[in-house]
């Protein structure tokens, strides 16, 4: 950071898979929490603006709607690491913008992780059935729109906590149907069922 001397630091790095965070808690804390504290400390000492990417997982999902000032209540370890990082940033009192994101979709490159969109397209293009949760409500947002929002935050030097989201409330099952519709896939291959009983790690 000292060599680059940025005006703004966007903290994107994270161990973002909920399951992996549960399995590798010490690594999740290092990446998602402690490293954020180190960067926040640098930003404070050098009078730089920190933009930190957080998550809807800082909440439990049982008392919606959630606002920027709503109290943290994470129910899995990933959410806890993000909530702790937020508190660390606020405690350090550096110039910051915390951006909480919901379910993301879009394409990065062939090396991108196995996202919901990629799984749906992969299954349906091979005429394979896919089973998706039809219980939890999500507000999926296109990664391109997140990028545009981040640019606005930086350009306007916005500070505080912000929620990025679409206005479209969808379950993952409904999202799968939308993907099938857009790409012209067989919608009957998209099946929905409540996943609560089969999930060992709680999710909001």
Secondary structure by P-SEA (a helix, b strand, c coil): cccccccccccccccccaaaaaacaaaaaacccaaaaaaaaaaaaabbbbbbbbcccccccccccccccbbbbbccaaaaaaaaaaaaaaaacccbbbbbbcbbbbbccccccccaaaaaaaaaaacbbbbbbcccccccccaaaaaaaaaaaaaaccccbbbbbbcccccaaaaaaaaaaaaccccccccccccccccccccc
